[in-house]
Amino acid sequence: MPADVRQKLFAAISQVLQDPETQAKLASQGLVASPSSSSAEFEAFVKREIPIWKQRTIESGATPT
């Protein structure tokens, strides 16, 4: 992912996950906000998650519309 895109996504997601209202909504679902500490860590997280969600999407039978 291009560095400028990674940085923008990292900043936006970090800001949302620090919002008390967002944290409360996540907590009500049993989740805890755990933002990445750097844009490089965020990119590594995304790279780890892509294959997991790709497989889950395939298994679900979802198709693009």
PDB file of N, H, CA, C and O in Angstrom:
ATOM      1  N   MET A   1       0.862  -1.162   0.000  1.00  0.00           N
ATOM      2  CA  MET A   1       0.000   0.000   0.000  1.00  0.00           C
ATOM      3  C   MET A   1       0.909   1.224   0.000  1.00  0.00           C
ATOM      4  O   MET A   1       1.912   1.250   0.713  1.00  0.00           O
ATOM      5  N   PRO A   2       0.569   2.233  -0.789  1.00  0.00           N
ATOM      6  CA  PRO A   2       1.395   3.441  -0.830  1.00  0.00           C
ATOM      7  C   PRO A   2       1.492   4.091   0.554  1.00  0.00           C
ATOM      8  O   PRO A   2       0.531   4.078   1.323  1.00  0.00           O
ATOM      9  N   ALA A   3       2.647   4.651   0.857  1.00  0.00           N
ATOM     10  H   ALA A   3       3.428   4.661   0.233  1.00  0.00           H
ATOM     11  CA  ALA A   3       2.899   5.224   2.181  1.00  0.00           C
ATOM     12  C   ALA A   3       1.893   6.311   2.547  1.00  0.00           C
ATOM     13  O   ALA A   3       1.463   6.390   3.698  1.00  0.00           O
ATOM     14  N   ASP A   4       1.513   7.152   1.580  1.00  0.00           N
ATOM     15  H   ASP A   4       1.863   7.088   0.646  1.00  0.00           H
ATOM     16  CA  ASP A   4       0.569   8.228   1.903  1.00  0.00           C
ATOM     17  C   ASP A   4      -0.814   7.677   2.232  1.00  0.00           C
ATOM     18  O   ASP A   4      -1.501   8.198   3.110  1.00  0.00           O
ATOM     19  N   VAL A   5      -1.217   6.638   1.535  1.00  0.00           N
ATOM     20  H   VAL A   5      -0.659   6.214   0.822  1.00  0.00           H
ATOM     21  CA  VAL A   5      -2.506   5.997   1.816  1.00  0.00           C
ATOM     22  C   VAL A   5      -2.463   5.326   3.187  1.00  0.00           C
ATOM     23  O   VAL A   5      -3.390   5.467   3.985  1.00  0.00           O
ATOM     24  N   ARG A   6      -1.385   4.600   3.451  1.00  0.00           N
ATOM     25  H   ARG A   6      -0.632   4.486   2.803  1.00  0.00           H
ATOM     26  CA  ARG A   6      -1.225   3.931   4.752  1.00  0.00           C
ATOM     27  C   ARG A   6      -1.292   4.941   5.879  1.00  0.00           C
ATOM     28  O   ARG A   6      -1.960   4.697   6.884  1.00  0.00           O
ATOM     29  N   GLN A   7      -0.617   6.068   5.737  1.00  0.00           N
ATOM     30  H   GLN A   7      -0.075   6.267   4.921  1.00  0.00           H
ATOM     31  CA  GLN A   7      -0.586   7.075   6.794  1.00  0.00           C
ATOM     32  C   GLN A   7      -1.968   7.684   7.010  1.00  0.00           C
ATOM     33  O   GLN A   7      -2.369   7.907   8.153  1.00  0.00           O
ATOM     34  N   LYS A   8      -2.694   7.953   5.941  1.00  0.00           N
ATOM     35  H   LYS A   8      -2.368   7.772   5.013  1.00  0.00           H
ATOM     36  CA  LYS A   8      -4.040   8.529   6.070  1.00  0.00           C
ATOM     37  C   LYS A   8      -4.995   7.552   6.753  1.00  0.00           C
ATOM     38  O   LYS A   8      -5.763   7.938   7.634  1.00  0.00           O
ATOM     39  N   LEU A   9      -4.942   6.290   6.343  1.00  0.00           N
ATOM     40  H   LEU A   9      -4.318   5.977   5.627  1.00  0.00           H
ATOM     41  CA  LEU A   9      -5.798   5.281   6.973  1.00  0.00           C
ATOM     42  C   LEU A   9      -5.445   5.100   8.444  1.00  0.00           C
ATOM     43  O   LEU A   9      -6.325   5.038   9.303  1.00  0.00           O
ATOM     44  N   PHE A  10      -4.152   5.018   8.720  1.00  0.00           N
ATOM     45  H   PHE A  10      -3.438   5.068   8.023  1.00  0.00           H
ATOM     46  CA  PHE A  10      -3.687   4.856  10.101  1.00  0.00           C
ATOM     47  C   PHE A  10      -4.181   6.013  10.970  1.00  0.00           C
ATOM     48  O   PHE A  10      -4.693   5.791  12.067  1.00  0.00           O
ATOM     49  N   ALA A  11      -4.028   7.241  10.483  1.00  0.00           N
ATOM     50  H   ALA A  11      -3.612   7.421   9.592  1.00  0.00           H
ATOM     51  CA  ALA A  11      -4.445   8.414  11.263  1.00  0.00           C
ATOM     52  C   ALA A  11      -5.951   8.418  11.492  1.00  0.00           C
ATOM     53  O   ALA A  11      -6.413   8.681  12.602  1.00  0.00           O
ATOM     54  N   ALA A  12      -6.711   8.129  10.446  1.00  0.00           N
ATOM     55  H   ALA A  12      -6.335   7.916   9.544  1.00  0.00           H
ATOM     56  CA  ALA A  12      -8.175   8.151  10.574  1.00  0.00           C
ATOM     57  C   ALA A  12      -8.673   7.061  11.520  1.00  0.00           C
ATOM     58  O   ALA A  12      -9.516   7.321  12.379  1.00  0.00           O
ATOM     59  N   ILE A  13      -8.159   5.854  11.367  1.00  0.00           N
ATOM     60  H   ILE A  13      -7.475   5.643  10.670  1.00  0.00           H
ATOM     61  CA  ILE A  13      -8.609   4.743  12.217  1.00  0.00           C
ATOM     62  C   ILE A  13      -8.177   4.965  13.661  1.00  0.00           C
ATOM     63  O   ILE A  13      -8.938   4.690  14.588  1.00  0.00           O
ATOM     64  N   SER A  14      -6.963   5.458  13.852  1.00  0.00           N
ATOM     65  H   SER A  14      -6.344   5.681  13.099  1.00  0.00           H
ATOM     66  CA  SER A  14      -6.489   5.742  15.212  1.00  0.00           C
ATOM     67  C   SER A  14      -7.388   6.769  15.891  1.00  0.00           C
ATOM     68  O   SER A  14      -7.733   6.622  17.063  1.00  0.00           O
ATOM     69  N   GLN A  15      -7.766   7.804  15.153  1.00  0.00           N
ATOM     70  H   GLN A  15      -7.486   7.923  14.201  1.00  0.00           H
ATOM     71  CA  GLN A  15      -8.629   8.849  15.706  1.00  0.00           C
ATOM     72  C   GLN A  15      -9.988   8.271  16.104  1.00  0.00           C
ATOM     73  O   GLN A  15     -10.495   8.570  17.186  1.00  0.00           O
ATOM     74  N   VAL A  16     -10.567   7.462  15.253  1.00  0.00           N
ATOM     75  H   VAL A  16     -10.155   7.219  14.375  1.00  0.00           H
ATOM     76  CA  VAL A  16     -11.880   6.863  15.543  1.00  0.00           C
ATOM     77  C   VAL A  16     -11.791   5.941  16.753  1.00  0.00           C
ATOM     78  O   VAL A  16     -12.672   5.961  17.613  1.00  0.00           O
ATOM     79  N   LEU A  17     -10.732   5.130  16.828  1.00  0.00           N
ATOM     80  H   LEU A  17     -10.016   5.114  16.129  1.00  0.00           H
ATOM     81  CA  LEU A  17     -10.621   4.176  17.930  1.00  0.00           C
ATOM     82  C   LEU A  17     -10.322   4.845  19.268  1.00  0.00           C
ATOM     83  O   LEU A  17     -10.486   4.214  20.312  1.00  0.00           O
ATOM     84  N   GLN A  18      -9.891   6.098  19.265  1.00  0.00           N
ATOM     85  H   GLN A  18      -9.758   6.611  18.417  1.00  0.00           H
ATOM     86  CA  GLN A  18      -9.649   6.824  20.511  1.00  0.00           C
ATOM     87  C   GLN A  18     -10.898   7.560  21.001  1.00  0.00           C
ATOM     88  O   GLN A  18     -10.916   8.083  22.116  1.00  0.00           O
ATOM     89  N   ASP A  19     -11.928   7.600  20.179  1.00  0.00           N
ATOM     90  H   ASP A  19     -11.913   7.176  19.273  1.00  0.00           H
ATOM     91  CA  ASP A  19     -13.168   8.286  20.526  1.00  0.00           C
ATOM     92  C   ASP A  19     -13.909   7.512  21.614  1.00  0.00           C
ATOM     93  O   ASP A  19     -14.167   6.320  21.443  1.00  0.00           O
ATOM     94  N   PRO A  20     -14.259   8.161  22.733  1.00  0.00           N
ATOM     95  CA  PRO A  20     -14.955   7.471  23.819  1.00  0.00           C
ATOM     96  C   PRO A  20     -16.266   6.804  23.385  1.00  0.00           C
ATOM     97  O   PRO A  20     -16.600   5.720  23.865  1.00  0.00           O
ATOM     98  N   GLU A  21     -16.999   7.444  22.485  1.00  0.00           N
ATOM     99  H   GLU A  21     -16.728   8.324  22.095  1.00  0.00           H
ATOM    100  CA  GLU A  21     -18.261   6.858  22.017  1.00  0.00           C
ATOM    101  C   GLU A  21     -17.991   5.570  21.235  1.00  0.00           C
ATOM    102  O   GLU A  21     -18.698   4.576  21.406  1.00  0.00           O
ATOM    103  N   THR A  22     -16.991   5.590  20.396  1.00  0.00           N
ATOM    104  H   THR A  22     -16.417   6.397  20.256  1.00  0.00           H
ATOM    105  CA  THR A  22     -16.616   4.396  19.641  1.00  0.00           C
ATOM    106  C   THR A  22     -16.168   3.298  20.589  1.00  0.00           C
ATOM    107  O   THR A  22     -16.561   2.141  20.436  1.00  0.00           O
ATOM    108  N   GLN A  23     -15.349   3.652  21.564  1.00  0.00           N
ATOM    109  H   GLN A  23     -15.029   4.592  21.688  1.00  0.00           H
ATOM    110  CA  GLN A  23     -14.882   2.662  22.540  1.00  0.00           C
ATOM    111  C   GLN A  23     -16.054   2.052  23.304  1.00  0.00           C
ATOM    112  O   GLN A  23     -16.061   0.849  23.567  1.00  0.00           O
ATOM    113  N   ALA A  24     -17.040   2.868  23.660  1.00  0.00           N
ATOM    114  H   ALA A  24     -17.035   3.845  23.446  1.00  0.00           H
ATOM    115  CA  ALA A  24     -18.213   2.361  24.378  1.00  0.00           C
ATOM    116  C   ALA A  24     -19.015   1.406  23.499  1.00  0.00           C
ATOM    117  O   ALA A  24     -19.474   0.365  23.970  1.00  0.00           O
ATOM    118  N   LYS A  25     -19.186   1.758  22.221  1.00  0.00           N
ATOM    119  H   LYS A  25     -18.813   2.603  21.838  1.00  0.00           H
ATOM    120  CA  LYS A  25     -19.923   0.881  21.308  1.00  0.00           C
ATOM    121  C   LYS A  25     -19.201  -0.449  21.139  1.00  0.00           C
ATOM    122  O   LYS A  25     -19.831  -1.507  21.136  1.00  0.00           O
ATOM    123  N   LEU A  26     -17.893  -0.395  21.000  1.00  0.00           N
ATOM    124  H   LEU A  26     -17.382   0.465  21.003  1.00  0.00           H
ATOM    125  CA  LEU A  26     -17.121  -1.634  20.874  1.00  0.00           C
ATOM    126  C   LEU A  26     -17.226  -2.461  22.155  1.00  0.00           C
ATOM    127  O   LEU A  26     -17.415  -3.676  22.101  1.00  0.00           O
ATOM    128  N   ALA A  27     -17.102  -1.799  23.299  1.00  0.00           N
ATOM    129  H   ALA A  27     -16.948  -0.812  23.342  1.00  0.00           H
ATOM    130  CA  ALA A  27     -17.183  -2.498  24.582  1.00  0.00           C
ATOM    131  C   ALA A  27     -18.537  -3.173  24.770  1.00  0.00           C
ATOM    132  O   ALA A  27     -18.617  -4.253  25.354  1.00  0.00           O
ATOM    133  N   SER A  28     -19.603  -2.540  24.277  1.00  0.00           N
ATOM    134  H   SER A  28     -19.538  -1.662  23.802  1.00  0.00           H
ATOM    135  CA  SER A  28     -20.937  -3.127  24.416  1.00  0.00           C
ATOM    136  C   SER A  28     -21.065  -4.418  23.611  1.00  0.00           C
ATOM    137  O   SER A  28     -21.984  -5.207  23.832  1.00  0.00           O
ATOM    138  N   GLN A  29     -20.147  -4.624  22.685  1.00  0.00           N
ATOM    139  H   GLN A  29     -19.401  -3.983  22.506  1.00  0.00           H
ATOM    140  CA  GLN A  29     -20.130  -5.843  21.876  1.00  0.00           C
ATOM    141  C   GLN A  29     -19.021  -6.795  22.320  1.00  0.00           C
ATOM    142  O   GLN A  29     -18.726  -7.781  21.644  1.00  0.00           O
ATOM    143  N   GLY A  30     -18.414  -6.490  23.461  1.00  0.00           N
ATOM    144  H   GLY A  30     -18.654  -5.690  24.010  1.00  0.00           H
ATOM    145  CA  GLY A  30     -17.353  -7.339  24.000  1.00  0.00           C
ATOM    146  C   GLY A  30     -16.010  -7.125  23.333  1.00  0.00           C
ATOM    147  O   GLY A  30     -15.138  -7.989  23.412  1.00  0.00           O
ATOM    148  N   LEU A  31     -15.828  -5.987  22.675  1.00  0.00           N
ATOM    149  H   LEU A  31     -16.537  -5.284  22.610  1.00  0.00           H
ATOM    150  CA  LEU A  31     -14.582  -5.705  21.967  1.00  0.00           C
ATOM    151  C   LEU A  31     -13.815  -4.590  22.657  1.00  0.00           C
ATOM    152  O   LEU A  31     -14.398  -3.757  23.351  1.00  0.00           O
ATOM    153  N   VAL A  32     -12.503  -4.582  22.462  1.00  0.00           N
ATOM    154  H   VAL A  32     -12.029  -5.259  21.899  1.00  0.00           H
ATOM    155  CA  VAL A  32     -11.649  -3.546  23.019  1.00  0.00           C
ATOM    156  C   VAL A  32     -10.875  -2.901  21.876  1.00  0.00           C
ATOM    157  O   VAL A  32     -10.251  -3.596  21.074  1.00  0.00           O
ATOM    158  N   ALA A  33     -10.915  -1.570  21.801  1.00  0.00           N
ATOM    159  H   ALA A  33     -11.422  -1.006  22.453  1.00  0.00           H
ATOM    160  CA  ALA A  33     -10.157  -0.855  20.778  1.00  0.00           C
ATOM    161  C   ALA A  33      -8.673  -1.013  21.068  1.00  0.00           C
ATOM    162  O   ALA A  33      -8.213  -0.757  22.181  1.00  0.00           O
ATOM    163  N   SER A  34      -7.943  -1.433  20.068  1.00  0.00           N
ATOM    164  H   SER A  34      -8.316  -1.641  19.164  1.00  0.00           H
ATOM    165  CA  SER A  34      -6.507  -1.630  20.226  1.00  0.00           C
ATOM    166  C   SER A  34      -5.796  -1.116  18.977  1.00  0.00           C
ATOM    167  O   SER A  34      -5.338  -1.900  18.146  1.00  0.00           O
ATOM    168  N   PRO A  35      -5.708   0.217  18.853  1.00  0.00           N
ATOM    169  CA  PRO A  35      -5.110   0.768  17.647  1.00  0.00           C
ATOM    170  C   PRO A  35      -3.616   0.452  17.544  1.00  0.00           C
ATOM    171  O   PRO A  35      -2.932   0.268  18.552  1.00  0.00           O
ATOM    172  N   SER A  36      -3.137   0.394  16.328  1.00  0.00           N
ATOM    173  H   SER A  36      -3.693   0.543  15.509  1.00  0.00           H
ATOM    174  CA  SER A  36      -1.712   0.192  16.082  1.00  0.00           C
ATOM    175  C   SER A  36      -0.947   1.400  16.609  1.00  0.00           C
ATOM    176  O   SER A  36      -1.490   2.502  16.694  1.00  0.00           O
ATOM    177  N   SER A  37       0.309   1.184  16.958  1.00  0.00           N
ATOM    178  H   SER A  37       0.749   0.289  16.888  1.00  0.00           H
ATOM    179  CA  SER A  37       1.109   2.287  17.497  1.00  0.00           C
ATOM    180  C   SER A  37       1.865   3.044  16.414  1.00  0.00           C
ATOM    181  O   SER A  37       2.436   4.100  16.687  1.00  0.00           O
ATOM    182  N   SER A  38       1.880   2.523  15.188  1.00  0.00           N
ATOM    183  H   SER A  38       1.416   1.665  14.966  1.00  0.00           H
ATOM    184  CA  SER A  38       2.566   3.207  14.088  1.00  0.00           C
ATOM    185  C   SER A  38       1.926   2.793  12.766  1.00  0.00           C
ATOM    186  O   SER A  38       1.206   1.797  12.695  1.00  0.00           O
ATOM    187  N   SER A  39       2.198   3.571  11.724  1.00  0.00           N
ATOM    188  H   SER A  39       2.782   4.381  11.781  1.00  0.00           H
ATOM    189  CA  SER A  39       1.639   3.214  10.424  1.00  0.00           C
ATOM    190  C   SER A  39       2.253   1.921   9.902  1.00  0.00           C
ATOM    191  O   SER A  39       1.589   1.175   9.182  1.00  0.00           O
ATOM    192  N   ALA A  40       3.501   1.644  10.247  1.00  0.00           N
ATOM    193  H   ALA A  40       4.040   2.251  10.832  1.00  0.00           H
ATOM    194  CA  ALA A  40       4.137   0.385   9.831  1.00  0.00           C
ATOM    195  C   ALA A  40       3.468  -0.806  10.525  1.00  0.00           C
ATOM    196  O   ALA A  40       3.247  -1.847   9.905  1.00  0.00           O
ATOM    197  N   GLU A  41       3.152  -0.650  11.798  1.00  0.00           N
ATOM    198  H   GLU A  41       3.331   0.195  12.301  1.00  0.00           H
ATOM    199  CA  GLU A  41       2.446  -1.716  12.530  1.00  0.00           C
ATOM    200  C   GLU A  41       1.054  -1.926  11.933  1.00  0.00           C
ATOM    201  O   GLU A  41       0.592  -3.060  11.804  1.00  0.00           O
ATOM    202  N   PHE A  42       0.392  -0.828  11.571  1.00  0.00           N
ATOM    203  H   PHE A  42       0.767   0.093  11.676  1.00  0.00           H
ATOM    204  CA  PHE A  42      -0.923  -0.902  10.934  1.00  0.00           C
ATOM    205  C   PHE A  42      -0.828  -1.680   9.620  1.00  0.00           C
ATOM    206  O   PHE A  42      -1.656  -2.550   9.350  1.00  0.00           O
ATOM    207  N   GLU A  43       0.177  -1.369   8.809  1.00  0.00           N
ATOM    208  H   GLU A  43       0.850  -0.663   9.028  1.00  0.00           H
ATOM    209  CA  GLU A  43       0.338  -2.072   7.535  1.00  0.00           C
ATOM    210  C   GLU A  43       0.572  -3.565   7.761  1.00  0.00           C
ATOM    211  O   GLU A  43       0.025  -4.392   7.032  1.00  0.00           O
ATOM    212  N   ALA A  44       1.374  -3.914   8.756  1.00  0.00           N
ATOM    213  H   ALA A  44       1.819  -3.242   9.349  1.00  0.00           H
ATOM    214  CA  ALA A  44       1.617  -5.324   9.059  1.00  0.00           C
ATOM    215  C   ALA A  44       0.315  -6.020   9.475  1.00  0.00           C
ATOM    216  O   ALA A  44       0.062  -7.159   9.083  1.00  0.00           O
ATOM    217  N   PHE A  45      -0.499  -5.332  10.265  1.00  0.00           N
ATOM    218  H   PHE A  45      -0.294  -4.406  10.583  1.00  0.00           H
ATOM    219  CA  PHE A  45      -1.792  -5.875  10.684  1.00  0.00           C
ATOM    220  C   PHE A  45      -2.675  -6.153   9.469  1.00  0.00           C
ATOM    221  O   PHE A  45      -3.268  -7.226   9.355  1.00  0.00           O
ATOM    222  N   VAL A  46      -2.757  -5.178   8.566  1.00  0.00           N
ATOM    223  H   VAL A  46      -2.276  -4.307   8.659  1.00  0.00           H
ATOM    224  CA  VAL A  46      -3.586  -5.342   7.371  1.00  0.00           C
ATOM    225  C   VAL A  46      -3.090  -6.531   6.550  1.00  0.00           C
ATOM    226  O   VAL A  46      -3.894  -7.336   6.079  1.00  0.00           O
ATOM    227  N   LYS A  47      -1.785  -6.645   6.377  1.00  0.00           N
ATOM    228  H   LYS A  47      -1.132  -5.991   6.759  1.00  0.00           H
ATOM    229  CA  LYS A  47      -1.219  -7.759   5.600  1.00  0.00           C
ATOM    230  C   LYS A  47      -1.534  -9.112   6.238  1.00  0.00           C
ATOM    231  O   LYS A  47      -1.752 -10.096   5.532  1.00  0.00           O
ATOM    232  N   ARG A  48      -1.559  -9.161   7.570  1.00  0.00           N
ATOM    233  H   ARG A  48      -1.383  -8.361   8.143  1.00  0.00           H
ATOM    234  CA  ARG A  48      -1.909 -10.415   8.263  1.00  0.00           C
ATOM    235  C   ARG A  48      -3.388 -10.737   8.112  1.00  0.00           C
ATOM    236  O   ARG A  48      -3.758 -11.906   8.004  1.00  0.00           O
ATOM    237  N   GLU A  49      -4.228  -9.727   8.104  1.00  0.00           N
ATOM    238  H   GLU A  49      -3.928  -8.777   8.192  1.00  0.00           H
ATOM    239  CA  GLU A  49      -5.675  -9.927   8.072  1.00  0.00           C
ATOM    240  C   GLU A  49      -6.216 -10.284   6.693  1.00  0.00           C
ATOM    241  O   GLU A  49      -7.202 -11.016   6.601  1.00  0.00           O
ATOM    242  N   ILE A  50      -5.612  -9.798   5.635  1.00  0.00           N
ATOM    243  H   ILE A  50      -4.811  -9.204   5.710  1.00  0.00           H
ATOM    244  CA  ILE A  50      -6.142 -10.024   4.284  1.00  0.00           C
ATOM    245  C   ILE A  50      -6.358 -11.499   3.981  1.00  0.00           C
ATOM    246  O   ILE A  50      -7.450 -11.857   3.540  1.00  0.00           O
ATOM    247  N   PRO A  51      -5.371 -12.382   4.195  1.00  0.00           N
ATOM    248  CA  PRO A  51      -5.618 -13.796   3.865  1.00  0.00           C
ATOM    249  C   PRO A  51      -6.717 -14.427   4.727  1.00  0.00           C
ATOM    250  O   PRO A  51      -7.458 -15.293   4.262  1.00  0.00           O
ATOM    251  N   ILE A  52      -6.813 -13.990   5.974  1.00  0.00           N
ATOM    252  H   ILE A  52      -6.211 -13.287   6.352  1.00  0.00           H
ATOM    253  CA  ILE A  52      -7.841 -14.532   6.874  1.00  0.00           C
ATOM    254  C   ILE A  52      -9.231 -14.184   6.331  1.00  0.00           C
ATOM    255  O   ILE A  52     -10.090 -15.058   6.210  1.00  0.00           O
ATOM    256  N   TRP A  53      -9.445 -12.914   6.008  1.00  0.00           N
ATOM    257  H   TRP A  53      -8.748 -12.205   6.107  1.00  0.00           H
ATOM    258  CA  TRP A  53     -10.764 -12.490   5.541  1.00  0.00           C
ATOM    259  C   TRP A  53     -11.039 -12.943   4.119  1.00  0.00           C
ATOM    260  O   TRP A  53     -12.197 -13.129   3.745  1.00  0.00           O
ATOM    261  N   LYS A  54     -10.008 -13.122   3.327  1.00  0.00           N
ATOM    262  H   LYS A  54      -9.067 -12.971   3.630  1.00  0.00           H
ATOM    263  CA  LYS A  54     -10.202 -13.673   1.986  1.00  0.00           C
ATOM    264  C   LYS A  54     -10.764 -15.092   2.102  1.00  0.00           C
ATOM    265  O   LYS A  54     -11.721 -15.447   1.414  1.00  0.00           O
ATOM    266  N   GLN A  55     -10.168 -15.887   2.968  1.00  0.00           N
ATOM    267  H   GLN A  55      -9.391 -15.599   3.527  1.00  0.00           H
ATOM    268  CA  GLN A  55     -10.633 -17.260   3.147  1.00  0.00           C
ATOM    269  C   GLN A  55     -12.051 -17.302   3.709  1.00  0.00           C
ATOM    270  O   GLN A  55     -12.874 -18.102   3.263  1.00  0.00           O
ATOM    271  N   ARG A  56     -12.335 -16.454   4.675  1.00  0.00           N
ATOM    272  H   ARG A  56     -11.667 -15.805   5.038  1.00  0.00           H
ATOM    273  CA  ARG A  56     -13.686 -16.421   5.248  1.00  0.00           C
ATOM    274  C   ARG A  56     -14.725 -16.000   4.219  1.00  0.00           C
ATOM    275  O   ARG A  56     -15.853 -16.494   4.228  1.00  0.00           O
ATOM    276  N   THR A  57     -14.346 -15.097   3.345  1.00  0.00           N
ATOM    277  H   THR A  57     -13.430 -14.696   3.339  1.00  0.00           H
ATOM    278  CA  THR A  57     -15.261 -14.654   2.289  1.00  0.00           C
ATOM    279  C   THR A  57     -15.534 -15.810   1.316  1.00  0.00           C
ATOM    280  O   THR A  57     -16.678 -16.038   0.923  1.00  0.00           O
ATOM    281  N   ILE A  58     -14.487 -16.530   0.937  1.00  0.00           N
ATOM    282  H   ILE A  58     -13.557 -16.345   1.257  1.00  0.00           H
ATOM    283  CA  ILE A  58     -14.644 -17.673   0.048  1.00  0.00           C
ATOM    284  C   ILE A  58     -15.546 -18.712   0.701  1.00  0.00           C
ATOM    285  O   ILE A  58     -16.469 -19.218   0.062  1.00  0.00           O
ATOM    286  N   GLU A  59     -15.291 -19.034   1.956  1.00  0.00           N
ATOM    287  H   GLU A  59     -14.541 -18.623   2.474  1.00  0.00           H
ATOM    288  CA  GLU A  59     -16.075 -20.041   2.673  1.00  0.00           C
ATOM    289  C   GLU A  59     -17.547 -19.626   2.821  1.00  0.00           C
ATOM    290  O   GLU A  59     -18.434 -20.479   2.862  1.00  0.00           O
ATOM    291  N   SER A  60     -17.797 -18.328   2.899  1.00  0.00           N
ATOM    292  H   SER A  60     -17.077 -17.635   2.866  1.00  0.00           H
ATOM    293  CA  SER A  60     -19.174 -17.866   3.066  1.00  0.00           C
ATOM    294  C   SER A  60     -19.980 -17.961   1.782  1.00  0.00           C
ATOM    295  O   SER A  60     -21.211 -17.945   1.802  1.00  0.00           O
ATOM    296  N   GLY A  61     -19.265 -18.061   0.657  1.00  0.00           N
ATOM    297  H   GLY A  61     -18.265 -18.074   0.640  1.00  0.00           H
ATOM    298  CA  GLY A  61     -19.954 -18.117  -0.625  1.00  0.00           C
ATOM    299  C   GLY A  61     -20.318 -16.740  -1.158  1.00  0.00           C
ATOM    300  O   GLY A  61     -21.010 -16.633  -2.170  1.00  0.00           O
ATOM    301  N   ALA A  62     -19.863 -15.690  -0.493  1.00  0.00           N
ATOM    302  H   ALA A  62     -19.300 -15.776   0.329  1.00  0.00           H
ATOM    303  CA  ALA A  62     -20.165 -14.332  -0.958  1.00  0.00           C
ATOM    304  C   ALA A  62     -19.564 -14.106  -2.336  1.00  0.00           C
ATOM    305  O   ALA A  62     -18.477 -14.593  -2.644  1.00  0.00           O
ATOM    306  N   THR A  63     -20.280 -13.368  -3.149  1.00  0.00           N
ATOM    307  H   THR A  63     -21.163 -12.972  -2.899  1.00  0.00           H
ATOM    308  CA  THR A  63     -19.794 -13.034  -4.489  1.00  0.00           C
ATOM    309  C   THR A  63     -19.956 -11.533  -4.713  1.00  0.00           C
ATOM    310  O   THR A  63     -20.838 -10.907  -4.126  1.00  0.00           O
ATOM    311  N   PRO A  64     -19.110 -10.960  -5.558  1.00  0.00           N
ATOM    312  CA  PRO A  64     -19.261  -9.532  -5.855  1.00  0.00           C
ATOM    313  C   PRO A  64     -20.551  -9.300  -6.654  1.00  0.00           C
ATOM    314  O   PRO A  64     -20.974 -10.146  -7.442  1.00  0.00           O
ATOM    315  N   THR A  65     -21.144  -8.166  -6.434  1.00  0.00           N
ATOM    316  H   THR A  65     -20.800  -7.479  -5.794  1.00  0.00           H
ATOM    317  CA  THR A  65     -22.378  -7.861  -7.167  1.00  0.00           C
ATOM    318  C   THR A  65     -22.110  -6.948  -8.331  1.00  0.00           C
ATOM    319  O   THR A  65     -23.035  -6.587  -9.059  1.00  0.00           O
TER     320      THR A  65
END
